[in-house]
Amino acid sequence: MTEIAFHFNAPDKLAYACRFARKVSRGDARLVITGPDEVLDPLDRMLWAMGATDFVAHCRDDADEDTQRASPVLLARDAGTAPHSDVLLNMGAVVPPAFSRFSRLIEVVSSIDGQDRQAARDRWRHYAARGYQIVRHDLVLKGA
């Protein structure tokens, strides 16, 4: 069963996603970041702009299959088409289709956006109603 964690109180969700991608890519897991284009486009630019020592190799879901398979981080509108299924980071407002094929699902929740927080509550209820155990990480308490 997919392990689900909510990372609450992110002051800047895109910056947090960049740090999370860097952390995961330094390990041996592969990461898929899913969300709408209006989130993935600026995230893609931010990942390319990271410093040389923080660089995160990544590609979009429109890259060829070999590039997608080789990339430790994939930005995908539809996580169900990703070639790997280790960790899924949801940057969208809805439950990502095919999330259950991933070992881990991370939900990032804004500290200031009320709509984002309400959508997160809806996703939490969705997972809980289906019997998933959910871990809560308060980023304010962690100092992230």
Solvent accessible surface area in square Angstrom, and as a share of the most:
residue,aa,sasa,rsa
1,M,172,0.77
2,T,7,0.04
3,E,115,0.52
4,I,2,0.01
5,A,11,0.08
6,F,0,0.00
7,H,17,0.08
8,F,21,0.09
9,N,26,0.13
10,A,0,0.00
11,P,85,0.53
12,D,72,0.37
13,K,35,0.15
14,L,41,0.20
15,A,27,0.21
16,Y,20,0.08
17,A,0,0.00
18,C,8,0.05
19,R,88,0.32
20,F,16,0.07
21,A,0,0.00
22,R,54,0.20
23,K,151,0.64
24,V,14,0.08
25,S,29,0.19
26,R,159,0.58
27,G,49,0.47
28,D,147,0.76
29,A,30,0.23
30,R,81,0.30
31,L,0,0.00
32,V,0,0.00
33,I,0,0.00
34,T,6,0.03
35,G,9,0.09
36,P,53,0.33
37,D,57,0.30
38,E,133,0.60
39,V,33,0.19
40,L,0,0.00
41,D,53,0.27
42,P,33,0.21
43,L,0,0.00
44,D,25,0.13
45,R,155,0.57
46,M,66,0.30
47,L,0,0.00
48,W,145,0.51
49,A,86,0.67
50,M,37,0.17
51,G,43,0.42
52,A,103,0.80
53,T,123,0.72
54,D,45,0.23
55,F,94,0.39
56,V,1,0.00
57,A,45,0.35
58,H,11,0.05
59,C,14,0.09
60,R,42,0.15
61,D,29,0.15
62,D,118,0.61
63,A,29,0.23
64,D,90,0.47
65,E,119,0.53
66,D,112,0.58
67,T,54,0.32
68,Q,20,0.09
69,R,131,0.48
70,A,73,0.57
71,S,10,0.07
72,P,33,0.21
73,V,0,0.00
74,L,1,0.00
75,L,0,0.00
76,A,0,0.00
77,R,122,0.44
78,D,66,0.34
79,A,1,0.01
80,G,31,0.29
81,T,94,0.55
82,A,4,0.03
83,P,44,0.28
84,H,22,0.10
85,S,36,0.23
86,D,51,0.26
87,V,3,0.02
88,L,0,0.00
89,L,0,0.00
90,N,3,0.01
91,M,8,0.03
92,G,8,0.08
93,A,61,0.47
94,V,107,0.62
95,V,36,0.20
96,P,5,0.03
97,P,94,0.59
98,A,45,0.35
99,F,19,0.08
100,S,70,0.45
101,R,96,0.35
102,F,4,0.02
103,S,69,0.44
104,R,89,0.32
105,L,0,0.00
106,I,3,0.01
107,E,0,0.00
108,V,0,0.00
109,V,1,0.00
110,S,7,0.05
111,S,39,0.25
112,I,146,0.74
113,D,66,0.34
114,G,51,0.49
115,Q,156,0.69
116,D,18,0.09
117,R,65,0.24
118,Q,80,0.36
119,A,18,0.14
120,A,1,0.00
121,R,111,0.41
122,D,69,0.36
123,R,3,0.01
124,W,75,0.26
125,R,131,0.48
126,H,53,0.24
127,Y,0,0.00
128,A,50,0.38
129,A,84,0.65
130,R,133,0.49
131,G,45,0.43
132,Y,30,0.11
133,Q,150,0.67
134,I,34,0.17
135,V,80,0.46
136,R,139,0.51
137,H,50,0.22
138,D,31,0.16
139,L,3,0.01
140,V,101,0.58
141,L,152,0.76
142,K,127,0.54
143,G,68,0.66
144,A,53,0.41
